[in-house]
Amino acid sequence: MKDINQNIALLPEDHKNRQKYEDARSMNHKGPINDYLNFGKAFMCSLGFLGLYTTIYSAQNIQTVVFQRDGYDSLGFYSNAVAYLFQGLGSVFCVFIQEKIGDILTMAYGAVLNIPFMIIIILPALKSENLKSKSWVYSNGFVYAMILLASVFNGFGQGISQPSSGTYIAQCATEKTKGFFFAFYWAFYMGSQVFGSLIAAFVLGAFDQKYFVIIMAVIGIASCILLFFLKKPIVQHQHDHHFAKEDKNQIDLNEEEKEKVEEVKRESEVNQQKGESRYSLQTKKLTLKQAVASMWKFFYNKRFLVLAPQLFWTGISIAYYSGNLVEMMSDSLQKDGKDDQEQFKLSMLAMVLFGVGEILGCFFIGFIVDRKGSKVATIFNLVIILIMGAVTITFIEVYKYGALAFIMCFFWGFQDSAINTHSQEILGFEFDNNSEPFSVYNILQCVACFIFQIIESAVNDQDDYRWYTIMVTGLGFIFCGMPFFFDFHEKLDTETVDDDFDTRPKQLSLDSNSQISKRILDRQDSAEQKFNAGIGTIRSSSLDNSNTSLSFSNSKLQNSVTKQQKLVF
């Protein structure tokens, strides 16, 4: 039997123990953590989403105005609403698809579903060259049907690719670098607003709409191909929150328990030799019903419900900036006598500052999260929302295109980026699993966006914009203040990676006044928890009992349980 001490990791209780902990971790494990080991993989993923959403977001930002000018009334609003509705539906299936084909292929195939939308918007673009055409190809019935059908595929594709990207980035990051990695990804992801807005501004300002569509389609297809070549990240952290709050006690394994642990280890090694992991064995058995039930159960997680309002707000934010910002600026320019091309150009130039805000906001909040923690970041988010609301209401009162329009766009981007990055790092590191949190997040976001896109189709003039903005700002302040009451785990990244990158160590509490306790270390990810149902749950004694006992809920080990306090394994 292997010496169980080979797999022991030390958890430092304070700064004085930090160096001791680092030394022990390096000695006890084959591979100390490299916080930026997966940076190249995160970069390629981010680059793919930069190109893909340069196409998608630029089209969604301008279609509410462009389609109306092409004679299709509110088709742009309906297209966005349908896309977000089916994006939410796609998120329902996302966990099931991820478990079947993996995060990388889920992202790639999701991107493939975006391509029809990139191509079909050529129809309104062609009609713009001849608005009096009576051809059935440009008729309202045909164009509405094709655009909305393409929006269904577009939304579903985003619904499965976006949660997968969140899971992928979480796997690339470590506890120390979670803020940086999510900020880096978000900077590329929403940097698409900069490139998309610049392309739209200069192409639509000088050429026909069809050239804009062709350029965007080429960029989108190339980005889609890139996602197929992503490599799987080497995971260096695990979701094992309960050990971080564990009491400073000793936990000893009796001989029977040690033998059970070794039996599971041997089984795992056999599976690895066959080219399979326990994770793969588990995922092969996952059904769609089980995946949906898992998400539904997660939705009622008490900790998640505290975070849910902020996730809902991210959808309201998307609906506002994709449906209102360009429309408000275009309307103000029209009152100044600018023609259509000039309106498009100047509006999209201001949206470049929106993209700049997206890039800076994510790094700002990522820095706060890594240095001060997620709870403190909540306070900064509230301040950002108040500034954003004040600037927007001021623009509406002035209602004249100028520097204020650029500042307004900047703060909407800064706010959207900060709150989404904050939300994603919480989802990636505060729950026992990545897939369900990111999928439910996407569902809430899409439901909110669908509802508010429909509402915005009735917001048409300066007075409407004023009262609608006041309402939205109030909701944002309330919803984004909720994470302040979230039960954040104080975790430390103690995991390392073995040479086979499969078995990762479990954390162990360190009592500075006693001997180092022994702990079962064959803990892998959340899928493996289900596989280890035979091992059951670890229980420890109450705080006032110095002799802690550990047991498994397996029937063979029930007799070894003494005074117990349940901790989820």
C-alpha positions in Angstrom: 0.0 0.0 0.0 1.3 3.4 -0.9 2.1 5.8 2.0 -0.8 8.1 2.2 1.5 10.9 3.2 2.6 11.1 -0.4 -0.7 12.8 -1.3 -0.9 15.2 1.7 -1.2 18.9 0.9 -0.9 21.5 3.6 -3.3 24.4 3.9 -1.7 27.5 5.5 -3.8 29.0 8.3 -2.0 32.4 8.3 0.8 34.2 6.5 3.5 32.8 8.9 2.7 29.3 7.6 2.7 30.3 3.9 6.3 29.5 3.1 6.1 26.3 5.1 3.1 25.3 3.1 4.7 26.2 -0.2 7.8 24.1 0.6 5.7 21.1 1.7 3.6 21.3 -1.4 6.6 21.3 -3.7 8.1 18.4 -1.9 5.0 16.2 -1.6 3.8 16.6 -5.2 5.3 16.1 -8.6 4.2 19.4 -10.2 3.9 22.7 -8.3 1.2 25.0 -9.6 2.1 27.3 -12.5 -0.5 30.1 -12.4 0.0 30.9 -16.1 0.4 27.4 -17.4 -2.7 27.6 -19.5 -2.3 31.2 -20.6 -1.7 30.2 -24.3 -4.9 28.2 -24.4 -6.9 31.0 -22.8 -5.4 33.4 -25.4 -6.5 31.2 -28.3 -10.0 30.8 -26.9 -10.2 34.6 -26.3 -9.0 35.3 -29.8 -11.6 33.0 -31.3 -14.4 34.8 -29.4 -13.0 38.2 -30.4 -13.5 37.4 -34.1 -16.8 35.6 -33.6 -18.4 38.4 -31.6 -17.0 41.2 -33.7 -19.4 39.8 -36.2 -22.4 39.0 -33.9 -22.4 42.1 -31.7 -21.8 44.6 -34.3 -24.7 43.2 -36.3 -27.0 43.1 -33.3 -26.0 46.7 -32.3 -27.0 48.2 -35.6 -29.8 46.0 -36.8 -32.5 47.8 -34.8 -31.7 51.0 -36.7 -30.6 49.5 -40.1 -33.6 47.2 -40.5 -36.0 50.0 -39.7 -34.3 52.2 -42.4 -34.6 49.3 -44.8 -38.3 49.1 -44.4 -38.6 46.3 -41.8 -39.9 48.3 -38.9 -39.1 46.6 -35.5 -37.5 43.5 -37.0 -34.2 44.3 -35.3 -35.8 44.2 -31.9 -37.6 41.0 -32.6 -34.5 39.4 -34.0 -32.5 40.3 -30.9 -35.3 39.1 -28.6 -35.6 35.7 -30.5 -31.9 35.3 -30.4 -31.7 35.7 -26.6 -34.8 33.6 -26.1 -33.2 30.7 -27.9 -29.8 31.5 -26.3 -31.5 30.7 -23.0 -32.9 27.5 -24.4 -29.5 26.5 -25.7 -28.1 27.0 -22.2 -30.6 24.3 -21.0 -29.0 21.8 -23.3 -25.5 23.1 -22.7 -24.6 20.9 -19.7 -25.7 17.8 -21.5 -23.8 18.7 -24.7 -20.7 19.6 -22.8 -20.7 16.3 -21.0 -21.1 14.4 -24.3 -18.6 16.2 -26.5 -16.5 18.4 -24.2 -16.2 22.2 -23.8 -14.1 22.7 -26.9 -16.4 21.1 -29.4 -19.4 22.6 -27.7 -17.9 26.1 -28.3 -16.9 25.2 -31.9 -20.2 23.7 -33.0 -22.0 26.6 -31.2 -20.1 29.0 -33.4 -21.1 27.0 -36.5 -24.7 27.8 -35.7 -23.9 31.5 -35.7 -22.9 31.4 -39.4 -26.5 31.4 -40.9 -27.3 34.7 -39.2 -24.0 36.3 -40.5 -25.0 35.4 -44.0 -28.8 35.9 -44.1 -28.6 39.5 -43.0 -27.5 40.2 -46.6 -31.1 40.3 -47.6 -32.0 43.6 -45.9 -28.6 44.9 -47.0 -29.4 44.2 -50.7 -32.8 45.7 -50.4 -31.2 49.0 -49.1 -29.9 49.4 -52.7 -33.4 49.4 -54.1 -36.0 50.2 -51.4 -38.8 50.2 -54.0 -38.1 46.6 -55.2 -41.2 44.3 -55.2 -39.3 41.1 -55.4 -40.6 38.3 -53.1 -37.0 37.9 -51.9 -37.2 41.3 -50.2 -40.9 40.9 -49.1 -41.6 41.4 -45.4 -42.9 37.8 -45.0 -39.8 36.2 -46.5 -37.3 38.4 -44.8 -39.0 38.3 -41.4 -39.1 34.5 -41.6 -35.5 34.0 -42.7 -34.1 36.6 -40.2 -36.0 35.1 -37.3 -35.1 31.6 -38.2 -31.4 32.5 -38.5 -31.8 34.3 -35.1 -33.0 31.0 -33.6 -29.8 29.2 -34.7 -27.7 32.2 -33.7 -29.2 32.3 -30.2 -29.0 28.5 -29.7 -25.4 28.5 -30.8 -24.5 31.3 -28.3 -26.4 29.5 -25.7 -24.1 26.5 -25.8 -20.9 28.3 -26.6 -20.9 31.0 -24.0 -21.3 28.8 -20.9 -18.6 26.4 -22.4 -16.2 29.3 -22.7 -16.7 30.2 -19.1 -16.0 26.7 -18.0 -12.9 26.5 -20.3 -11.5 29.8 -18.8 -12.2 28.6 -15.3 -10.2 25.5 -16.0 -7.3 27.6 -17.3 -7.2 29.8 -14.2 -6.1 29.1 -10.6 -7.4 30.6 -7.4 -4.7 33.3 -7.5 -5.3 34.3 -11.1 -9.1 33.9 -11.5 -9.6 37.6 -11.7 -6.9 38.1 -14.3 -8.0 35.2 -16.5 -11.7 36.2 -16.6 -10.7 39.8 -17.2 -8.3 38.8 -20.0 -11.0 36.7 -21.7 -13.6 39.4 -21.3 -11.3 42.0 -22.7 -11.0 40.0 -25.9 -14.6 38.9 -25.9 -16.0 42.4 -25.6 -13.1 44.0 -27.4 -15.2 42.8 -30.3 -17.3 45.9 -29.7 -14.3 48.1 -30.6 -13.4 46.3 -33.8 -17.0 45.7 -34.8 -17.9 49.3 -34.2 -14.9 50.6 -36.1 -15.6 48.4 -39.1 -19.3 49.4 -39.0 -18.5 53.1 -38.7 -16.1 53.2 -41.7 -17.8 50.6 -43.9 -21.3 51.8 -43.4 -20.2 55.4 -43.6 -18.6 54.9 -47.0 -20.0 51.8 -48.7 -23.2 49.9 -49.1 -24.5 47.6 -46.3 -23.7 44.4 -48.3 -19.9 45.0 -48.0 -20.3 45.2 -44.2 -22.1 41.9 -44.2 -19.5 40.2 -46.4 -16.6 41.4 -44.2 -18.3 40.3 -41.0 -19.2 36.9 -42.4 -15.5 36.2 -43.4 -14.3 37.2 -39.9 -16.9 35.1 -38.2 -16.2 31.9 -40.3 -12.5 32.2 -39.7 -13.0 32.5 -36.0 -15.3 29.5 -36.0 -12.6 27.4 -37.6 -10.1 28.6 -35.0 -12.2 27.2 -32.1 -11.9 23.7 -33.5 -8.2 23.8 -32.9 -8.3 24.7 -29.1 -6.4 22.3 -26.8 -7.8 21.1 -23.5 -6.4 23.0 -20.5 -4.5 21.4 -17.6 -6.7 21.9 -14.6 -4.8 23.0 -11.5 -7.6 23.7 -9.0 -10.6 21.9 -7.7 -13.8 22.9 -6.1 -13.4 21.8 -2.6 -14.7 24.7 -0.5 -15.7 22.9 2.6 -12.1 22.1 3.5 -11.2 25.8 3.5 -13.5 26.3 6.4 -12.7 23.1 8.2 -11.7 23.2 11.8 -8.2 22.8 13.0 -8.5 19.1 14.0 -6.8 15.8 13.2 -8.5 13.3 11.0 -7.2 9.8 11.0 -8.1 6.9 8.8 -8.5 3.4 10.2 -7.0 0.4 8.2 -10.4 -0.5 6.7 -10.9 3.0 5.4 -7.3 3.2 4.0 -7.9 -0.1 2.1 -11.1 1.3 0.6 -9.3 4.4 -0.6 -6.5 2.3 -2.1 -9.2 0.1 -3.9 -10.7 3.2 -5.5 -7.2 4.4 -6.5 -6.3 1.1 -8.1 -9.6 1.1 -10.0 -8.8 4.7 -11.2 -5.3 3.6 -12.4 -6.8 0.7 -14.3 -9.2 3.0 -16.1 -6.4 5.4 -16.9 -4.4 2.6 -18.4 -7.4 1.8 -20.6 -7.4 5.4 -21.8 -10.5 6.3 -19.7 -10.9 8.3 -16.6 -13.7 8.0 -14.0 -14.9 11.3 -15.4 -15.4 9.9 -18.9 -17.2 6.8 -17.4 -19.5 9.1 -15.6 -20.3 11.4 -18.4 -21.1 8.5 -20.8 -24.1 7.7 -18.5 -25.4 11.3 -18.2 -28.8 11.8 -19.9 -30.4 14.9 -21.0 -33.0 14.6 -18.3 -30.3 14.3 -15.7 -28.5 17.3 -17.1 -31.7 19.5 -17.0 -32.6 18.2 -13.5 -29.1 19.0 -12.3 -29.4 22.6 -13.5 -32.9 23.0 -12.1 -31.7 21.7 -8.7 -28.7 24.1 -8.9 -31.1 27.0 -9.6 -32.6 26.6 -6.1 -29.2 26.6 -4.4 -29.6 29.2 -1.6 -26.2 30.7 -2.3 -26.9 31.0 -6.0 -30.2 32.7 -5.4 -28.4 35.6 -3.7 -26.3 36.0 -6.9 -29.2 35.5 -9.4 -30.4 39.1 -9.4 -27.0 40.4 -10.6 -27.0 37.7 -13.3 -30.4 38.9 -14.4 -29.2 42.5 -14.5 -26.5 41.5 -17.1 -29.3 40.6 -19.5 -31.0 44.0 -18.9 -27.7 45.7 -19.6 -27.3 43.9 -22.9 -30.8 44.8 -23.9 -30.2 48.4 -23.2 -26.9 48.9 -24.9 -27.8 46.8 -28.0 -31.2 48.3 -28.4 -31.1 51.9 -27.0 -27.6 53.4 -27.2 -27.3 53.5 -31.0 -31.0 54.3 -31.4 -30.7 57.3 -29.0 -27.6 58.7 -30.7 -29.0 58.2 -34.2 -32.2 59.9 -33.2 -30.4 62.9 -31.8 -28.3 63.1 -35.0 -31.4 62.9 -37.2 -32.8 66.0 -35.3 -29.5 67.8 -36.2 -30.2 67.0 -39.9 -27.6 64.3 -40.5 -28.3 61.7 -43.3 -28.5 58.0 -42.7 -24.9 57.1 -43.5 -23.6 59.9 -41.3 -25.9 58.7 -38.4 -24.5 55.2 -38.7 -20.9 56.3 -38.8 -21.1 58.7 -35.9 -23.1 56.4 -33.7 -20.8 53.5 -34.2 -17.7 55.7 -33.6 -19.2 56.5 -30.2 -19.7 52.8 -29.6 -15.9 52.3 -30.0 -15.7 53.9 -26.6 -18.2 51.3 -25.4 -15.7 48.6 -26.4 -12.9 50.5 -24.7 -14.9 50.6 -21.5 -15.5 46.8 -21.8 -11.8 46.2 -22.0 -10.8 48.5 -19.1 -13.8 47.5 -16.9 -12.9 43.8 -16.8 -9.2 44.5 -15.8 -10.3 47.0 -13.2 -12.7 44.7 -11.4 -10.3 41.7 -11.9 -7.6 43.7 -10.1 -10.1 44.5 -7.2 -11.2 40.9 -7.0 -7.6 39.5 -6.8 -6.4 42.2 -4.3 -9.5 42.9 -2.2 -11.9 40.1 -2.8 -15.3 39.7 -4.5 -17.3 41.3 -1.7 -15.4 44.6 -1.9 -15.8 44.5 -5.7 -19.6 44.6 -5.2 -19.2 48.1 -3.7 -17.2 49.3 -6.7 -19.9 47.9 -9.1 -22.6 50.0 -7.4 -20.6 53.2 -7.7 -20.0 52.4 -11.4 -23.8 51.9 -12.0 -24.6 55.2 -10.3 -22.1 57.1 -12.5 -23.3 55.3 -15.6 -27.0 56.2 -14.9 -26.2 59.8 -14.1 -24.2 60.3 -17.4 -26.9 58.6 -19.4 -29.7 60.7 -18.0 -27.7 63.8 -18.5 -27.2 62.9 -22.2 -31.0 62.3 -22.6 -31.6 65.8 -21.1 -29.1 67.4 -23.5 -30.0 65.0 -26.4 -27.2 66.3 -28.6 -24.4 64.2 -30.1 -21.0 65.2 -28.7 -18.5 64.3 -26.1 -21.2 63.3 -23.7 -22.3 60.5 -26.0 -18.8 59.0 -26.0 -18.7 59.2 -22.2 -22.1 57.6 -21.9 -21.0 54.7 -24.2 -17.8 54.3 -22.2 -19.5 53.9 -18.9 -22.1 51.4 -20.2 -19.2 49.3 -21.5 -17.2 49.7 -18.3 -20.2 48.7 -16.2 -21.2 45.8 -18.3 -17.6 44.4 -18.3 -17.1 44.9 -14.6 -20.3 43.2 -13.5 -20.0 40.3 -16.0 -16.4 39.6 -15.0 -17.3 39.8 -11.3 -20.2 37.4 -11.9 -18.1 34.9 -13.9 -15.3 34.6 -11.4 -17.9 33.9 -8.7 -19.5 31.3 -10.8 -16.2 29.7 -11.7 -14.8 29.5 -8.2 -17.6 29.6 -5.6 -19.5 26.5 -6.6 -18.6 22.8 -6.8 -19.0 22.6 -10.6 -18.6 24.9 -13.6 -21.2 23.7 -16.1 -24.4 24.2 -14.2 -23.5 27.7 -12.9 -22.5 29.1 -16.3 -25.5 27.6 -18.0 -28.0 28.9 -15.5 -26.3 32.3 -15.7 -26.8 32.3 -19.4 -30.4 31.4 -19.1 -31.1 34.2 -16.6 -29.3 36.6 -18.8 -31.2 35.6 -21.9 -34.6 35.7 -20.2 -33.9 39.2 -19.0 -32.6 40.3 -22.4 -35.7 38.9 -24.2 -38.1 40.6 -21.8 -36.4 44.0 -22.0 -35.8 43.9 -25.7 -39.6 43.6 -26.1 -40.2 46.5 -23.7 -37.6 48.6 -25.6 -39.5 48.2 -28.9 -42.1 50.5 -27.3 -39.5 53.1 -26.1 -39.4 55.6 -28.9 -38.8 59.2 -27.8 -36.7 61.3 -25.5 -39.3 61.3 -22.7 -39.6 57.5 -22.9 -35.8 57.1 -22.8 -35.6 59.3 -19.7 -38.1 57.3 -17.5 -36.9 54.0 -18.9 -33.3 54.8 -18.0 -34.2 55.9 -14.4 -36.0 52.6 -13.9 -33.1 50.5 -15.4 -30.5 52.3 -13.2 -32.6 51.7 -10.1 -32.9 48.0 -10.9 -29.2 47.8 -11.6 -28.3 49.3 -8.2 -30.6 46.9 -6.3 -29.8 43.7 -8.2 -26.0 44.3 -8.3 -26.0 45.1 -4.6 -27.2 41.6 -3.7 -23.8 39.8 -4.0 -22.6 41.8 -1.0 -24.7 39.4 1.0 -23.3 36.3 -0.8 -21.5 33.7 1.4 -18.0 33.9 -0.2 -15.7 31.1 0.5 -12.2 32.0 1.8 -10.2 29.6 -0.3 -6.6 29.1 -0.9 -5.2 27.4 -4.0 -3.3 24.4 -2.7 -3.7 21.9 -5.5 -1.0 20.7 -7.8 -1.0 18.5 -10.8 0.6 15.1 -11.2 2.5 14.1 -14.4 -0.6 12.4 -15.8 -2.7 15.6 -15.0 -5.5 13.4 -13.8 -5.4 12.9 -10.0 -5.2 16.1 -8.0 -4.6 16.3 -4.3 -7.1 17.3 -1.7 -6.6 20.0 0.8 -5.7 19.4 4.5 -6.2 21.6 7.5 -3.0 22.4 9.4 -3.1 22.7 13.2 -0.1 24.7 14.3 -0.2 23.1 17.8 -0.6 19.5 16.8 0.6 16.8 14.4 -0.3 17.0 10.7 -3.5 15.1 10.2 -4.1 12.5 7.5 -6.7 13.1 4.7 -8.1 11.2 1.8 -6.6 12.7 -1.2 -8.2 10.9 -4.1 -10.6 13.8 -4.8 -11.0 14.8 -8.4 -13.7 17.0 -9.9 -17.4 17.2 -9.4 -18.2 14.4 -11.9 -15.9 12.1 -9.9 -17.9 12.9 -6.8 -20.9 11.1 -8.3 -18.7 8.1 -9.3 -17.4 7.9 -5.7 -20.9 7.6 -4.3 -19.9 4.3 -2.7 -17.4 6.2 -0.6 -20.0 8.6 0.5 -19.5 11.6 2.7 -16.8 12.7 5.1 -17.9 13.6 8.5 -15.9 15.2 11.3 -16.6 15.7 15.0 -17.9 18.8 16.6 -15.6 21.7 17.4 -15.4 21.0 21.2 -14.2 17.4 20.6 -10.4 17.2 20.1 -10.5 13.7 18.7 -12.0 13.9 15.1 -13.1 10.8 13.3 -13.6 10.3 9.7 -16.1 7.9 8.0 -17.7 7.0 4.7 -21.4 6.6 4.3 -20.7 3.2 2.6 -22.6 0.5 4.6 -19.3 -1.3 5.4 -18.0 1.8 7.2 -21.0 3.0 9.1 -19.8 1.6 12.4 -16.8 3.9 12.4 -18.8 7.1 12.7 -18.8 8.9 16.1 -20.0 12.5 16.8 -20.3 13.9 13.4 -20.8 17.1 11.6 -21.5 16.7 7.9 -19.1 18.1 5.3 -19.9 17.4 1.6 -17.2 15.3 -0.1 
